[in-house]
Amino acid sequence: MNAPDRNIRPEIRQLDEAAVNRIAAGEVVERPASAVKELVENALDAGATRIDVSYADGGKTLIRVRDDGHGMRPQDLPLALSRHATSKIDGSDLLNIHSFGFRGEALPSLGAVGRLSIATRAAGEEGAAITVEGGRMSAPRPEAAQYGTTVTLRDLFYATPARLKFMRTDRAEAQAIGDVVKRLALAEPYISFTLADVSEGAAREMFRADAAQGALFDALEERMADVLGREFTDNALRIDAERDGLHLTGFAGLPTYSRGAAVAQYLFVNGRPVRDKMLLGALRAAYADVLSRDRHPVVALFLTCAPELVDVNVHPAKSEVRFRDPGLARGLVVSGLRHALAGAGHRASSTVAGAMLGAMQQPPQRPVYQMERAPAGALRSAYQMQAPQGMAEAPALWPARDAVSARAETPQLDVPQDAPLGAARAQIHENYIIAQTADGMVIVDAHAAHERLVYERLKRQRAENGIATQALLIPEIIELSHSECAALLALAPELAQLGLVIEGFGGSSVMLRETPAILGQIDARGLIRDILDELEDQGHSRGLEARIDAVLSRIACHGSVRSGRVMRVEEMNALLREMEATPLSGQCNHGRPTSVALGLDDIEKLFGRR
């Protein structure tokens, strides 16, 4: 590469309007899904009650968004296609924003890189249309348009063909469009949405969500069933928490209802879909104690506050936000989710039982005819009638007493009939407890359940008694940059509560005096570096607490009931009762379910009785 000639002074030039619009389009319109997002948000700001989106070839050749909003007057069309022209704000206050769009860049940017046409009609006005191709605008013309607005974008990036090389497959782009529409549909449950693929001529409906009815939580639950499926709403917890002007609502999936990737996490700030790094970090922190690192929660969370408490003018695509008090927002998300998860207690997702039933279900080879359930006396008489001659009663239906472990007997214990986890009836394979409930049965992994119980007990003791520290014989001096030193010392009081005692040592150095005794010998420099990296990435560090929790988890694992140990019936029932009273007992320390519940109807289906 040749070095620039410093004797040549570059000339400052004013870029023409077409170049400026193409540059703006590169920031706002990254792919077809970005164009769909901008157009649907415009429709929402226009007061639409129904929005229809269609696309062809993953949105590369066609994107059409039709709404029934208030439309535009013919004379407004050229202005709408001018940069920084908007009806959303007057420019006097960029913090008091109540609309999705406000920058006035979307339409001119789309017109600069594609073939854009707009047909619109406002109440009491004649219909009109206008087209823009590669930045060249036509004059408005009369059009027999319906009330509202229809925006059609063809041949996206035809004016900047280099951008087409960075497009993904049609299928991947179509999936991204679907995700954008679903996120906006979640943000507005009282508005109807449809999404159709018209690549092969005939429209193929890919998504549909009719306007929900009722109160907010009910409407949101109905919309989430459209977007995430009824299975999610059946396995989600309602979230409703408030603190210092911030209000968190929505639904969060149970830990046992999780995904292998972070593809079903919907976060909204004042109704705007965001992918905010701080909020995603708070989400991970809230589930850190109940999910393994390779699993991800499913959530739809809505954080609302006064507009002046959050800045949405951070990124041209408006996908990031900045809170005036990020610590307050993060704390509300973490505490709100943890409180809801703790309240779920021993509950596990219904998908666990469904997977079990699916594994057990066998297609019948021939019709199966079963005698309907009858009273015990009638069954006894039937068995006697079926007995061979010379026998007073039918052969024993169960093996001899010495063939069945004594723990499988059912002693008359004082177990409430309505106990959620029922009464223990047996232990099989020296680990799994079989319990009978009022309307079915529960299978409990005794080791996994006891591991969680011991872990929660250890955490309570830590909270009550604090973390014991060990003083270093020779304090360790760690050199840092000035910014790293300042950030670490600001966190020193919080680290001291976790057993890590540090103080300044002059300049940009810190001195480590004490470490948590439970961690034993540690790589102090490595730990400090991990904490600083997490601070830089998320603005908050949970690294030390996570390490301590990991040690407590290992202690709980080694101190819990081991697989292979025979338990008495009293012990099994005591374990079930403690599970019912302990938060987060529905999953073990690694996020696996501790119990599976089967209803009597499900059991009878397995045997062809239903």
C-alpha positions as CSV (number, residue, x, y, z in Angstrom):
1,M,0.0,0.0,0.0
2,N,1.4,3.4,-1.1
3,A,1.8,6.1,1.5
4,P,-0.3,9.2,0.9
5,D,1.5,12.2,-0.6
6,R,1.5,14.8,2.2
7,N,2.3,17.6,-0.2
8,I,-1.1,17.3,-1.8
9,R,-3.8,19.1,0.2
10,P,-7.2,17.3,-0.2
11,E,-10.1,19.5,-1.3
12,I,-13.2,19.8,0.9
13,R,-16.3,19.1,-1.2
14,Q,-20.0,19.3,-0.6
15,L,-21.6,15.9,-1.3
16,D,-24.6,15.9,-3.6
17,E,-28.0,14.9,-2.4
18,A,-27.9,11.5,-4.0
19,A,-24.6,10.6,-2.4
20,V,-25.9,11.8,1.0
21,N,-29.0,9.7,0.7
22,R,-27.1,6.6,-0.2
23,I,-24.8,7.1,2.8
24,A,-27.8,7.5,5.0
25,A,-29.3,4.4,3.6
26,G,-26.2,2.4,4.5
27,E,-26.8,3.4,8.2
28,V,-30.6,2.9,8.2
29,V,-31.2,0.1,5.7
30,E,-28.8,-2.7,6.2
31,R,-31.0,-5.5,4.7
32,P,-34.6,-6.0,3.5
33,A,-35.7,-6.6,7.1
34,S,-34.5,-3.0,8.0
35,A,-36.7,-1.6,5.2
36,V,-39.7,-3.5,6.6
37,K,-39.0,-2.2,10.1
38,E,-38.9,1.4,8.9
39,L,-42.1,1.1,6.8
40,V,-44.1,-0.8,9.5
41,E,-43.0,1.8,12.1
42,N,-44.2,4.6,9.8
43,A,-47.6,2.8,9.5
44,L,-47.9,2.5,13.3
45,D,-47.1,6.1,13.7
46,A,-49.8,6.9,11.2
47,G,-52.4,5.4,13.5
48,A,-53.0,2.2,11.6
49,T,-55.3,-0.5,13.0
50,R,-54.3,-3.1,10.4
51,I,-50.9,-3.6,8.6
52,D,-50.4,-6.0,5.8
53,V,-46.8,-6.8,4.8
54,S,-45.8,-8.8,1.7
55,Y,-42.4,-9.6,0.1
56,A,-40.8,-11.6,-2.7
57,D,-37.4,-13.3,-2.9
58,G,-36.6,-12.5,0.7
59,G,-37.5,-8.8,0.2
60,K,-34.8,-8.3,-2.4
61,T,-37.2,-7.8,-5.4
62,L,-40.4,-6.6,-3.6
63,I,-41.5,-5.3,-0.2
64,R,-45.0,-3.9,0.1
65,V,-46.5,-2.4,3.3
66,R,-50.2,-1.5,3.3
67,D,-51.9,0.3,6.3
68,D,-55.2,1.9,7.0
69,G,-53.7,4.9,8.8
70,H,-54.6,8.6,8.3
71,G,-52.7,8.8,5.0
72,M,-51.1,11.9,3.4
73,R,-52.3,14.8,1.3
74,P,-51.0,15.0,-2.3
75,Q,-48.9,18.1,-1.6
76,D,-47.3,16.3,1.4
77,L,-45.7,13.5,-0.7
78,P,-42.6,15.4,-2.0
79,L,-41.9,16.7,1.5
80,A,-42.2,13.2,2.9
81,L,-39.5,12.0,0.6
82,S,-37.1,14.8,1.6
83,R,-34.4,14.1,4.2
84,H,-35.1,15.2,7.8
85,A,-38.7,15.9,7.0
86,T,-41.0,14.4,9.6
87,S,-44.4,14.8,11.3
88,K,-43.3,13.1,14.5
89,I,-41.4,15.8,16.2
90,D,-40.8,19.6,15.9
91,G,-37.1,19.4,16.8
92,S,-37.4,21.4,20.1
93,D,-37.0,18.4,22.4
94,L,-35.2,15.2,21.3
95,L,-35.8,13.5,24.6
96,N,-39.6,13.8,24.7
97,I,-40.3,11.3,21.9
98,H,-43.5,9.2,21.8
99,S,-43.3,7.8,18.2
100,F,-41.3,5.0,16.6
101,G,-39.8,7.2,13.9
102,F,-38.5,10.8,14.3
103,R,-35.3,11.2,12.2
104,G,-37.0,11.7,8.8
105,E,-34.5,9.5,7.0
106,A,-36.3,6.2,6.1
107,L,-38.3,7.1,3.0
108,P,-35.5,9.2,1.2
109,S,-33.0,6.5,2.1
110,L,-35.1,3.8,0.6
111,G,-35.8,5.9,-2.5
112,A,-32.0,6.4,-2.9
113,V,-31.2,2.7,-3.2
114,G,-34.3,1.2,-4.6
115,R,-37.5,1.8,-6.7
116,L,-40.0,3.3,-4.3
117,S,-43.6,4.2,-4.9
118,I,-46.2,5.5,-2.5
119,A,-49.9,5.6,-3.0
120,T,-52.0,7.3,-0.3
121,R,-55.3,8.9,0.5
122,A,-56.2,11.0,3.6
123,A,-59.8,11.6,4.8
124,G,-61.4,14.3,2.7
125,E,-58.6,14.3,0.2
126,E,-58.1,12.8,-3.3
127,G,-55.8,9.9,-3.7
128,A,-52.3,10.5,-4.9
129,A,-49.1,8.6,-5.8
130,I,-45.4,9.4,-6.2
131,T,-42.3,7.3,-7.3
132,V,-38.6,7.6,-6.6
133,E,-35.9,5.6,-8.4
134,G,-32.3,5.8,-7.4
135,G,-33.0,9.2,-5.8
136,R,-34.9,10.7,-8.8
137,M,-38.3,11.8,-7.7
138,S,-41.4,12.1,-10.0
139,A,-44.1,14.6,-9.6
140,P,-47.2,13.6,-7.6
141,R,-50.0,12.2,-9.7
142,P,-53.7,11.3,-9.0
143,E,-54.3,7.8,-7.9
144,A,-57.4,5.8,-7.0
145,A,-56.0,4.8,-3.7
146,Q,-57.7,3.4,-0.6
147,Y,-57.7,5.3,2.7
148,G,-54.3,4.9,4.3
149,T,-51.0,4.3,2.6
150,T,-49.4,1.6,0.5
151,V,-45.6,1.7,0.1
152,T,-44.0,-0.5,-2.5
153,L,-40.2,-1.0,-2.7
154,R,-38.8,-2.9,-5.6
155,D,-35.3,-4.0,-6.4
156,L,-33.7,-3.0,-3.2
157,F,-30.1,-1.9,-3.6
158,Y,-30.3,-1.8,-7.4
159,A,-28.7,1.6,-7.2
160,T,-25.8,0.3,-5.0
161,P,-25.2,-3.2,-6.4
162,A,-22.2,-3.7,-4.2
163,R,-24.6,-4.0,-1.2
164,L,-26.3,-7.0,-2.9
165,K,-23.2,-9.1,-2.5
166,F,-23.6,-8.9,1.3
167,M,-27.2,-10.2,1.2
168,R,-27.9,-13.6,2.6
169,T,-30.1,-16.3,1.1
170,D,-33.7,-15.6,0.4
171,R,-34.7,-17.9,3.2
172,A,-32.5,-16.1,5.7
173,E,-33.7,-12.7,4.7
174,A,-37.3,-13.9,4.9
175,Q,-36.7,-15.2,8.4
176,A,-35.3,-11.8,9.4
177,I,-38.4,-10.0,8.0
178,G,-40.6,-12.4,9.9
179,D,-38.7,-11.6,13.1
180,V,-39.1,-7.9,12.6
181,V,-42.8,-8.1,12.0
182,K,-43.3,-10.4,15.0
183,R,-41.4,-8.0,17.3
184,L,-43.5,-5.1,16.2
185,A,-46.7,-7.2,16.5
186,L,-45.7,-7.9,20.1
187,A,-45.2,-4.2,20.7
188,E,-48.7,-3.4,19.5
189,P,-51.2,-6.2,20.5
190,Y,-54.3,-4.1,19.6
191,I,-53.3,-3.9,15.9
192,S,-53.8,-6.6,13.3
193,F,-50.8,-7.8,11.3
194,T,-50.4,-10.1,8.3
195,L,-47.2,-11.2,6.5
196,A,-47.2,-12.9,3.1
197,D,-44.6,-14.3,0.7
198,V,-45.6,-13.6,-2.9
199,S,-42.4,-14.9,-4.5
200,E,-44.3,-17.5,-6.6
201,G,-47.2,-15.3,-7.6
202,A,-49.9,-16.5,-5.2
203,A,-49.6,-15.1,-1.7
204,R,-48.5,-17.5,1.0
205,E,-49.4,-16.3,4.5
206,M,-46.4,-16.6,6.8
207,F,-47.8,-14.9,9.9
208,R,-51.1,-13.6,11.1
209,A,-52.1,-11.9,14.3
210,D,-55.6,-10.4,14.7
211,A,-56.1,-7.4,17.0
212,A,-56.3,-8.6,20.6
213,Q,-59.0,-7.7,23.0
214,G,-59.3,-7.1,26.7
215,A,-56.9,-5.7,29.4
216,L,-53.2,-5.3,28.6
217,F,-52.0,-8.5,30.2
218,D,-54.8,-10.5,28.5
219,A,-54.2,-8.8,25.2
220,L,-50.4,-9.4,25.5
221,E,-50.9,-13.0,26.3
222,E,-53.1,-13.5,23.3
223,R,-50.6,-11.8,21.0
224,M,-47.7,-13.9,22.5
225,A,-49.7,-17.0,21.7
226,D,-49.7,-15.8,18.0
227,V,-46.0,-15.0,18.0
228,L,-44.4,-17.6,20.3
229,G,-47.1,-20.2,20.5
230,R,-49.5,-21.3,23.1
231,E,-46.8,-23.5,24.6
232,F,-44.9,-20.4,25.7
233,T,-47.9,-18.8,27.4
234,D,-48.6,-22.1,29.3
235,N,-45.0,-22.1,30.6
236,A,-44.4,-18.4,31.3
237,L,-44.6,-16.3,34.4
238,R,-46.2,-12.9,34.5
239,I,-43.8,-10.1,35.3
240,D,-45.0,-6.9,37.0
241,A,-42.5,-4.8,38.9
242,E,-41.9,-1.1,39.4
243,R,-39.2,1.0,40.9
244,D,-38.5,4.8,40.9
245,G,-40.4,5.6,37.7
246,L,-39.5,2.5,35.8
247,H,-42.2,-0.2,35.2
248,L,-41.4,-3.7,34.0
249,T,-44.2,-6.0,32.6
250,G,-44.4,-9.0,30.4
251,F,-43.9,-12.7,30.5
252,A,-40.8,-14.8,31.2
253,G,-40.4,-18.5,30.4
254,L,-39.7,-21.1,33.1
255,P,-36.0,-22.2,33.2
256,T,-37.0,-25.6,32.0
257,Y,-38.6,-24.0,29.0
258,S,-35.5,-22.6,27.3
259,R,-33.8,-22.5,24.0
260,G,-30.3,-23.5,22.7
261,A,-29.9,-20.0,21.2
262,A,-31.0,-16.4,22.1
263,V,-33.6,-16.3,19.3
264,A,-36.7,-15.8,21.4
265,Q,-35.9,-12.9,23.6
266,Y,-38.1,-9.9,22.9
267,L,-37.2,-6.7,24.8
268,F,-39.1,-3.4,24.5
269,V,-38.4,0.1,25.9
270,N,-41.5,2.4,25.8
271,G,-43.0,0.1,23.2
272,R,-39.9,0.1,21.0
273,P,-38.2,-3.2,20.1
274,V,-34.5,-3.0,21.2
275,R,-31.4,-5.2,21.3
276,D,-29.8,-3.4,24.1
277,K,-26.5,-4.9,25.5
278,M,-27.2,-3.8,29.1
279,L,-30.7,-5.3,29.1
280,L,-29.5,-8.6,27.6
281,G,-26.8,-8.7,30.3
282,A,-29.4,-8.2,33.0
283,L,-31.5,-11.0,31.4
284,R,-28.5,-13.4,31.6
285,A,-27.8,-12.4,35.2
286,A,-31.4,-13.0,36.3
287,Y,-31.3,-16.6,34.9
288,A,-27.6,-17.3,35.6
289,D,-28.5,-19.4,38.7
290,V,-31.0,-21.6,37.0
291,L,-29.7,-22.1,33.5
292,S,-26.5,-23.6,32.2
293,R,-24.4,-21.4,29.8
294,D,-25.6,-23.2,26.7
295,R,-29.3,-22.5,27.4
296,H,-31.1,-19.3,26.8
297,P,-34.4,-18.0,28.4
298,V,-37.5,-17.1,26.4
299,V,-39.0,-13.8,27.4
300,A,-41.1,-10.9,26.3
301,L,-40.4,-7.9,28.6
302,F,-41.7,-4.3,28.4
303,L,-39.8,-1.6,30.2
304,T,-41.7,1.7,30.4
305,C,-40.7,5.1,31.8
306,A,-41.0,8.8,31.2
307,P,-39.4,9.6,27.8
308,E,-36.9,11.9,29.4
309,L,-35.4,9.0,31.4
310,V,-34.2,7.2,28.2
311,D,-32.4,8.4,25.1
312,V,-33.6,6.6,21.9
313,N,-31.5,8.8,19.6
314,V,-28.4,6.7,20.0
315,H,-28.3,4.7,16.7
316,P,-29.8,5.5,13.3
317,A,-31.7,2.2,13.3
318,K,-33.0,3.1,16.9
319,S,-32.2,-0.4,18.1
320,E,-30.2,0.8,21.0
321,V,-31.1,3.0,23.9
322,R,-29.3,4.8,26.7
323,F,-30.9,5.1,30.2
324,R,-30.2,8.1,32.4
325,D,-29.7,5.6,35.3
326,P,-28.7,2.2,33.7
327,G,-28.1,0.7,37.1
328,L,-31.7,1.3,38.1
329,A,-33.0,-0.3,34.9
330,R,-30.7,-3.3,35.2
331,G,-31.6,-3.9,38.8
332,L,-35.3,-3.8,38.1
333,V,-34.9,-6.4,35.4
334,V,-32.8,-8.7,37.5
335,S,-34.9,-8.4,40.7
336,G,-38.2,-8.6,38.9
337,L,-37.3,-11.8,37.1
338,R,-35.6,-13.4,40.1
339,H,-38.7,-12.7,42.2
340,A,-41.0,-14.2,39.7
341,L,-38.7,-17.3,39.2
342,A,-38.5,-17.8,43.0
343,G,-42.3,-17.6,43.2
344,A,-42.6,-20.4,40.7
345,G,-41.2,-22.8,43.3
346,H,-41.2,-26.5,42.2
347,R,-43.0,-25.8,38.9
348,A,-41.5,-27.2,35.8
349,S,-42.6,-26.6,32.2
350,S,-45.3,-28.8,30.7
351,T,-43.1,-29.5,27.8
352,V,-41.1,-31.8,30.0
353,A,-44.1,-34.0,30.5
354,G,-45.0,-33.7,26.9
355,A,-41.6,-34.9,25.8
356,M,-41.9,-37.8,28.2
357,L,-45.3,-38.8,26.8
358,G,-44.0,-38.5,23.3
359,A,-41.2,-40.9,24.1
360,M,-43.5,-43.4,25.7
361,Q,-46.3,-43.2,23.2
362,Q,-46.4,-46.2,20.9
363,P,-48.8,-46.4,17.9
364,P,-51.4,-49.2,18.5
365,Q,-50.9,-52.3,16.3
366,R,-54.5,-53.2,16.6
367,P,-57.7,-51.8,18.3
368,V,-57.4,-52.0,22.0
369,Y,-60.5,-52.6,24.1
370,Q,-60.2,-51.8,27.8
371,M,-62.8,-52.3,30.5
372,E,-63.8,-48.9,31.8
373,R,-62.8,-48.0,35.3
374,A,-65.2,-49.5,37.8
375,P,-65.6,-49.5,41.6
376,A,-63.2,-51.7,43.5
377,G,-66.0,-54.2,44.5
378,A,-67.1,-54.7,40.9
379,L,-63.5,-55.2,39.8
380,R,-63.0,-57.8,42.6
381,S,-66.1,-59.7,41.5
382,A,-65.0,-59.6,37.9
383,Y,-61.5,-61.0,38.8
384,Q,-63.2,-63.9,40.7
385,M,-65.4,-64.7,37.7
386,Q,-62.3,-64.9,35.5
387,A,-60.4,-67.1,37.9
388,P,-59.7,-70.8,36.9
389,Q,-62.0,-73.4,38.5
390,G,-60.9,-74.5,41.9
391,M,-59.5,-71.1,42.9
392,A,-61.5,-68.8,45.2
393,E,-60.1,-65.7,43.6
394,A,-58.0,-64.5,40.8
395,P,-54.2,-65.0,41.0
396,A,-52.2,-62.3,42.7
397,L,-51.9,-59.3,40.5
398,W,-48.6,-58.3,42.1
399,P,-45.4,-60.2,42.7
400,A,-44.8,-61.9,46.0
401,R,-43.8,-59.6,48.9
402,D,-40.1,-60.5,48.7
403,A,-40.0,-59.6,45.0
404,V,-40.8,-56.0,45.6
405,S,-38.7,-53.7,47.8
406,A,-40.2,-52.8,51.1
407,R,-39.9,-49.1,50.1
408,A,-42.6,-49.6,47.5
409,E,-45.2,-50.3,50.1
410,T,-47.6,-47.5,50.9
411,P,-47.7,-46.8,54.7
412,Q,-50.5,-44.7,56.0
413,L,-48.6,-41.4,56.5
414,D,-50.1,-38.1,57.2
415,V,-49.7,-36.6,53.7
416,P,-52.2,-34.0,52.6
417,Q,-54.2,-35.2,49.6
418,D,-53.9,-31.9,47.8
419,A,-50.1,-31.6,48.2
420,P,-48.7,-30.3,44.9
421,L,-46.1,-33.1,44.6
422,G,-48.3,-35.7,46.2
423,A,-47.4,-38.6,48.5
424,A,-44.4,-40.8,47.8
425,R,-45.3,-44.4,46.8
426,A,-42.0,-45.9,45.7
427,Q,-38.4,-45.3,44.7
428,I,-37.1,-47.0,41.5
429,H,-33.6,-47.5,40.3
430,E,-32.4,-46.1,43.7
431,N,-33.0,-42.5,42.5
432,Y,-36.4,-41.7,41.1
433,I,-39.3,-41.1,43.5
434,I,-42.8,-42.0,42.3
435,A,-45.5,-39.9,44.0
436,Q,-49.2,-40.0,43.6
437,T,-51.1,-36.7,43.4
438,A,-54.8,-36.0,43.5
439,D,-55.1,-36.1,39.7
440,G,-52.1,-38.0,38.5
441,M,-48.5,-38.8,39.4
442,V,-45.1,-37.1,39.7
443,I,-41.7,-38.6,39.0
444,V,-38.9,-36.8,40.9
445,D,-35.1,-37.0,40.3
446,A,-34.1,-37.2,44.0
447,H,-30.5,-36.3,43.5
448,A,-31.2,-33.3,41.2
449,A,-34.0,-32.1,43.6
450,H,-31.9,-32.5,46.7
451,E,-28.9,-30.8,45.0
452,R,-31.1,-27.7,44.4
453,L,-32.4,-27.7,48.0
454,V,-28.9,-27.9,49.5
455,Y,-27.7,-25.2,47.1
456,E,-30.5,-22.8,48.2
457,R,-29.8,-23.6,51.8
458,L,-26.1,-22.7,51.3
459,K,-27.0,-19.4,49.6
460,R,-29.4,-18.5,52.5
461,Q,-26.6,-19.1,54.9
462,R,-24.2,-17.0,52.9
463,A,-26.7,-14.1,52.8
464,E,-27.3,-14.4,56.6
465,N,-23.7,-14.9,57.8
466,G,-21.7,-13.3,55.0
467,I,-18.7,-14.7,53.1
468,A,-15.7,-15.7,55.1
469,T,-12.4,-14.3,53.8
470,Q,-8.8,-15.4,54.0
471,A,-6.1,-12.7,54.4
472,L,-3.2,-13.0,52.1
473,L,0.2,-13.4,53.9
474,I,1.7,-11.1,51.2
475,P,-0.9,-8.7,49.6
476,E,-0.8,-8.9,45.9
477,I,-0.1,-5.7,43.9
478,I,-1.8,-5.5,40.5
479,E,-0.9,-2.9,37.9
480,L,-3.8,-1.6,35.8
481,S,-4.5,1.3,33.5
482,H,-5.9,4.5,35.1
483,S,-9.4,3.9,33.8
484,E,-9.4,0.2,34.9
485,C,-8.1,1.2,38.3
486,A,-10.9,3.8,38.8
487,A,-13.6,1.4,37.6
488,L,-12.3,-1.4,40.0
489,L,-12.1,0.9,43.0
490,A,-15.6,2.2,42.4
491,L,-16.7,-1.4,42.6
492,A,-14.6,-2.1,45.8
493,P,-17.5,-1.9,48.3
494,E,-19.6,-4.4,46.4
495,L,-16.6,-6.8,45.9
496,A,-15.8,-6.6,49.7
497,Q,-19.3,-7.9,50.4
498,L,-18.3,-10.9,48.3
499,G,-15.0,-11.5,50.2
500,L,-12.6,-9.7,47.8
501,V,-11.0,-6.8,49.6
502,I,-9.0,-4.4,47.4
503,E,-7.7,-0.9,47.9
504,G,-5.7,1.7,45.9
505,F,-1.9,1.4,46.0
506,G,-1.0,4.7,44.4
507,G,-0.9,5.5,40.7
508,S,-2.9,3.0,38.7
509,S,-2.1,0.0,41.0
510,V,-4.4,-1.8,43.4
511,M,-3.6,-4.0,46.3
512,L,-5.5,-7.2,46.9
513,R,-5.6,-8.0,50.7
514,E,-8.3,-10.7,51.2
515,T,-10.0,-13.3,49.0
516,P,-13.1,-15.5,49.6
517,A,-12.1,-18.5,51.7
518,I,-14.5,-20.7,49.9
519,L,-12.5,-20.3,46.6
520,G,-9.2,-21.5,48.1
521,Q,-6.2,-20.7,46.1
522,I,-7.1,-18.5,43.1
523,D,-5.5,-16.7,40.3
524,A,-6.0,-13.2,41.6
525,R,-4.8,-11.4,38.5
526,G,-7.0,-13.5,36.3
527,L,-10.0,-12.9,38.5
528,I,-9.5,-9.1,38.5
529,R,-9.0,-9.2,34.7
530,D,-12.3,-11.2,34.2
531,I,-14.1,-8.6,36.4
532,L,-12.8,-5.7,34.4
533,D,-13.7,-7.4,31.1
534,E,-17.2,-7.9,32.3
535,L,-17.4,-4.3,33.5
536,E,-16.4,-3.1,30.1
537,D,-18.7,-5.4,28.2
538,Q,-21.9,-5.1,30.3
539,G,-21.3,-2.1,32.7
540,H,-21.7,-4.5,35.6
541,S,-19.7,-7.5,36.9
542,R,-21.1,-10.7,38.4
543,G,-18.0,-12.7,37.8
544,L,-16.9,-13.1,41.4
545,E,-20.4,-13.9,42.6
546,A,-20.8,-16.5,39.8
547,R,-17.6,-18.2,40.9
548,I,-18.7,-18.4,44.5
549,D,-22.1,-19.7,43.4
550,A,-20.3,-22.3,41.3
551,V,-18.4,-23.5,44.4
552,L,-21.6,-23.6,46.4
553,S,-23.2,-25.6,43.6
554,R,-20.4,-28.2,43.7
555,I,-20.7,-28.5,47.4
556,A,-24.4,-29.0,47.1
557,C,-23.8,-31.7,44.4
558,H,-21.4,-33.6,46.6
559,G,-23.6,-33.1,49.7
560,S,-26.9,-34.2,48.3
561,V,-28.6,-37.5,48.1
562,R,-26.6,-39.7,45.8
563,S,-28.0,-41.9,43.1
564,G,-28.1,-45.5,44.3
565,R,-29.1,-44.7,47.9
566,V,-32.3,-46.3,49.1
567,M,-34.6,-43.8,50.8
568,R,-37.3,-44.5,53.4
569,V,-40.8,-43.3,52.6
570,E,-40.6,-40.7,55.3
571,E,-37.4,-39.3,53.7
572,M,-39.0,-39.2,50.3
573,N,-42.1,-37.3,51.5
574,A,-39.9,-34.9,53.5
575,L,-38.0,-34.2,50.2
576,L,-41.2,-33.5,48.4
577,R,-42.5,-31.2,51.1
578,E,-39.2,-29.2,51.1
579,M,-39.4,-28.9,47.3
580,E,-42.8,-27.4,47.6
581,A,-41.5,-24.8,50.0
582,T,-38.2,-23.9,48.3
583,P,-37.9,-21.3,45.5
584,L,-36.4,-22.5,42.2
585,S,-36.8,-26.2,43.1
586,G,-38.4,-27.0,39.7
587,Q,-34.9,-27.3,38.2
588,C,-31.5,-28.4,39.3
589,N,-28.4,-26.2,39.5
590,H,-27.8,-26.8,35.8
591,G,-31.3,-26.0,34.6
592,R,-32.6,-29.6,34.2
593,P,-36.1,-30.4,35.5
594,T,-36.2,-32.0,38.9
595,S,-39.7,-33.5,38.4
596,V,-42.1,-34.6,35.7
597,A,-45.9,-34.4,36.3
598,L,-48.3,-36.7,34.4
599,G,-52.1,-36.2,34.7
600,L,-54.3,-39.2,35.0
601,D,-55.8,-38.4,31.5
602,D,-52.4,-38.5,30.0
603,I,-51.6,-41.8,31.7
604,E,-54.8,-43.4,30.5
605,K,-54.1,-42.2,26.9
606,L,-50.9,-44.2,27.0
607,F,-52.9,-47.3,27.7
608,G,-55.6,-46.6,25.2
609,R,-58.3,-45.8,27.8
610,R,-58.9,-42.4,26.3
